[in-house]
Every structure is written in structure tokens, then in C-alpha cells.
Amino acid sequence: MHILGRIIGIGALAATTIALAACGSDDETSTVTTTKATAQAGPSAAQRPATPSKGRECTAEDIRVTGDFGAAPTITIPDDCDPPKQLIVKDLSTGSGPGAVAGQQLTMNYALVTWSDKKTLDSSFDRGKPFQLTLGGGQVIDGWDQGLVGVQEGSRRLLIVPPELGYGAGGRGIAPYETLVFVTDAVSVGK
């Protein structure tokens, strides 16, 4: 009789545990579903959060860059205009030779300033080591794969990359929906 009581007690405990786990499972499923629904309803990478407009979009001419090819640039982003919504490409100094095409090897130096805080986030100049990539190979953000087409060896190029062609919702230390400002030096093209 004593053994039967234990079996019944263990059975009741097991049934209670299973019932509670099942209730908890429903809650977890609701939370996951809610989270997924919220994530799907949130802004996509192609949308930017609403921020007060300053009345006009910045152009390449609004960004101040000092320094010569091969030296770390100083990049100054103004406070009186909005980040551009399209990729902006401007050669600050022109090199020589044929322009880069998809599939070619590039060796680039670069400095990156984030629009929101106007601070240098990364710089191969500071590391003393250029970055190698295959243009159009998907090894870099779309803003680079598109913005470096036609660059000539020895050119210094400004790239203003909207979030849709950068890191979108964020990642790799980049804030969500961040506009990126790069100054790139084409150390070699096609070698």
C-alpha cells in the first residue's frame, strides 16, 4: 500500500509538472509569435526611422575632406543638412590607368566616419594595412561594390553610403540605419 501511494504521488507530481510545462509552452509560443510579428511589423532595412529634417540633403560638396592620397584623411560632416538617401560617389583626386570593373582585385585604404556621431569608426590608414577585395564579389557592403566601379589606381574617392547599401538594421559595430562616409584610396587596381 505504501508503494502504491508513492506511485500515485509521483504520478500526480509528474502530471502537474507536465500540465505546468504545457502552460508555460503556450506562453513561450505566444511570446515568440509576438516577437516575430513585432519584428515583421518594424521598419525594414529600406526604411529609416523618422528624424527631424534640416530642410535639405547633404551633397558631396558639403563633406569636408583634408589630407592627400596615402595619408589618413580628416572627414568633417556638417550639422546643417540631412544624410543623403542615395549613394554619392565623388573622386577627390584622380589616379591613372583603367577604371576598376567587377571581378578585379582592389587594394584599398579607407577611413570610415559614421553620420550620426561624426566620429571615425574604422581606418586602415591607422592600422597601416590596406584592405584587399574582389570588386563585385559580395565581400564588402553594396555601397563599396557599387561605389568603387571605375576607380583608378591612385584615386582618392569619397563614398556616402545610405543604410540600404551599408549595414541596414545594423551590425559589425554599426548603429541601425546609419549613413556611412568613407574616404578611400585605391592603392592598386587589378593587381
Secondary structure, DSSP 8 states (H G I E B T S, - for coil): -HHHHHHHHHHHHHHHHHHHHHHHHHHHHHHHHHHHHHHHHS--TT--------SSB--GGGSEEES-TTS--EEE--SSSB--SS-EEEEEE--BS----TT-EEEEEEEEEETTTTEEEEEHHHHT--EEEETTSSSS-HHHHHHTTT--BT-EEEEEE-GGGTTTT-BTTB-TT--EEEEEEEEEE--
